[in-house]
Amino acid sequence: MVHSFCIAVAIVGCAMSACAPRTVDATAASNSRTAATSAGVPDPQAVGRKIQEFYGTYLDDHTRPREYWVQLGYITPAAADALRQRPGADLVTCSQNPLKYSEYTFSTPKIDGDTATMWVRGNYDYMSIEIDLGLVKTDGSWKINSFECVV
């Protein structure tokens, strides 16, 4: 009976967390592959969709370790290190209390070779917070390499 309970817990846990990233990972991989046009020129809209996908996923569960987002291909190890150095502050959202995804707006990335910049704006009732993102293309995939809170 104890064995059955453990298996049930493992299956439920997998369905709720461990297995879920595979779906996200497949989507991220798909977006990475479609972030360039047939001529090999990066498609800013596709790059922007990948960043929007990251924010949507991140805001669903922003308590995951930074390495999780590196593993999924959304951020670089350098970005993860920068996030880790700011305990108590969430540099991804530049806030202590992230908004719902629908409260964020995203610019279209400005691409220059293998780097790009864009902004994300959190729209509070009383103010907006802007996050400037530095993006980099590594291993054929666009990732966030830096977060900067603009005050």
C-alpha positions in Angstrom: 0.0 0.0 0.0 2.8 2.4 0.8 4.4 1.7 -2.6 1.1 2.6 -4.3 0.9 5.8 -2.5 4.5 6.8 -3.4 3.9 6.0 -7.0 0.7 8.1 -7.0 2.6 11.0 -5.4 5.3 10.7 -8.0 2.8 10.7 -10.8 0.9 13.7 -9.4 4.2 15.6 -8.7 5.4 14.9 -12.2 2.1 16.1 -13.7 2.3 19.3 -11.6 5.9 20.2 -12.0 8.6 17.9 -13.4 6.8 17.0 -16.5 5.3 20.4 -17.3 8.7 21.9 -18.3 8.9 19.5 -21.2 6.0 21.1 -22.8 7.4 24.6 -22.2 10.8 23.4 -23.4 9.4 22.0 -26.7 7.7 25.4 -27.2 10.9 27.3 -26.4 12.8 25.1 -28.9 10.1 25.7 -31.5 10.3 29.5 -31.0 14.1 29.3 -31.1 14.0 27.6 -34.5 11.4 30.0 -35.9 13.2 33.1 -34.7 14.9 33.4 -38.0 13.4 33.9 -41.5 14.3 31.5 -44.3 17.1 33.8 -45.3 18.7 33.4 -41.9 17.8 37.0 -40.9 16.4 37.1 -37.3 12.7 37.8 -37.1 12.2 40.4 -34.4 8.6 39.3 -33.9 9.6 35.7 -33.2 12.4 36.8 -30.8 9.9 39.0 -29.0 7.4 36.1 -28.7 10.1 34.0 -27.0 10.7 36.7 -24.4 6.9 37.1 -23.9 6.7 33.3 -23.5 9.4 33.5 -20.8 7.6 36.2 -18.9 4.3 34.3 -19.1 5.9 31.2 -17.8 8.0 33.0 -15.2 5.0 34.9 -13.8 3.1 31.6 -13.4 5.9 30.4 -11.0 8.6 33.0 -10.3 9.9 30.9 -7.3 11.8 28.4 -9.4 15.6 28.5 -9.2 17.4 30.6 -11.8 19.1 27.6 -13.2 15.6 26.3 -14.3 15.3 29.2 -16.7 18.8 28.7 -18.0 18.0 25.0 -18.6 14.9 25.9 -20.6 17.0 28.3 -22.8 15.3 31.6 -21.8 18.3 33.2 -20.0 22.0 32.9 -20.1 24.1 31.8 -17.1 25.4 35.3 -16.8 21.8 36.6 -16.4 21.2 33.9 -13.8 24.3 35.1 -11.9 23.1 38.7 -12.0 19.7 37.7 -10.7 21.2 35.7 -7.8 23.3 38.7 -6.7 20.2 40.8 -5.9 18.4 38.9 -3.1 15.1 40.4 -2.1 14.6 42.1 -5.4 13.2 40.5 -8.5 15.2 41.9 -11.5 13.0 40.0 -14.0 10.0 42.2 -12.9 11.9 45.0 -11.1 9.5 44.6 -8.2 8.8 42.7 -5.1 5.3 41.9 -6.1 5.1 40.9 -9.8 2.0 41.8 -11.8 -0.2 39.5 -13.8 1.1 38.8 -17.3 -1.6 40.9 -18.8 -0.2 44.0 -17.0 3.0 43.8 -19.0 3.7 45.3 -22.4 6.7 44.4 -24.6 8.6 46.3 -27.3 9.8 44.8 -30.5 13.4 43.7 -30.2 16.0 45.8 -32.0 18.4 43.3 -33.4 22.1 44.0 -34.3 23.9 40.8 -35.4 23.9 38.3 -32.5 22.7 40.9 -29.9 19.4 42.7 -29.4 17.7 45.0 -26.9 14.1 45.4 -26.0 12.0 46.6 -23.0 9.3 45.2 -20.9 7.0 47.5 -19.0 5.0 46.6 -15.9 1.9 48.8 -15.8 0.7 49.5 -12.2 -2.3 51.6 -11.5 -0.1 54.5 -10.2 3.0 54.1 -12.3 5.0 52.0 -14.8 8.2 50.1 -14.3 10.5 49.5 -17.3 12.9 46.6 -17.6 15.5 47.0 -20.3 16.6 43.6 -21.6 19.9 42.7 -23.3 19.5 39.7 -25.6 22.1 37.5 -27.1 22.0 34.7 -29.7 23.9 31.7 -28.4 23.8 28.2 -29.9 21.3 29.4 -32.4 18.8 30.5 -29.8 17.9 34.0 -28.4 18.2 34.4 -24.7 18.0 37.2 -22.1 21.6 38.1 -21.1 20.8 41.1 -18.9 18.0 42.9 -17.0 18.1 46.5 -16.1 15.5 48.3 -14.0 14.9 51.8 -15.3 13.7 54.2 -12.7 
